[in-house]
Amino acid sequence: MADWNLLKHRYMARGQQKIQSQQKNAKKQAEQKKKQGHDQKAAAKAALIYTCTVCRTQMPDPKTFKQHFESKHPKTPLPPELADVQA
């Protein structure tokens, strides 16, 4: 009977440690996710380096910029920086 009480106490103590560990881990993951979300937004915004001179839309690379310009503004002359870009 004494052995069962000892085992019961040991499992209860471990259960409390497990709960504390889970709470600590959940808090750590929430902080990490929050921090990562801001970094992704900043990185995405920094990647948009080309801006259409007509509609002010931002694009990440010259190929996409040229495709946008040809499809959205076909009557407008192509900017000189896009003349040699392969679409």
C-alpha positions, 0 to 999 in steps of 0.5 A: 500500500505504501508503494502505491502512495509513493508512485501516486505522488511521483506521477502527480508531481511529474504531471505538474511539471508537464503542465508547467513545461507545456505552458512555458513552451506554448508561451515561447512558441507564441512569442516566436511566432509573433516575432517571425510574423513581423520579420516576414512582413518586413522582408516581403515589403523590402523585396518589392523594389520595382514600382510601375511608373503608371499605376504605382504597383510594386513588383519584386523583379524586372521580369514580373515588372515587364509582364505587368507593364505589357499586360496592364499598360499596352499603349504606354511606351516601355520604360528604358530599364525594361527594354533589355529584360527577357519576359 
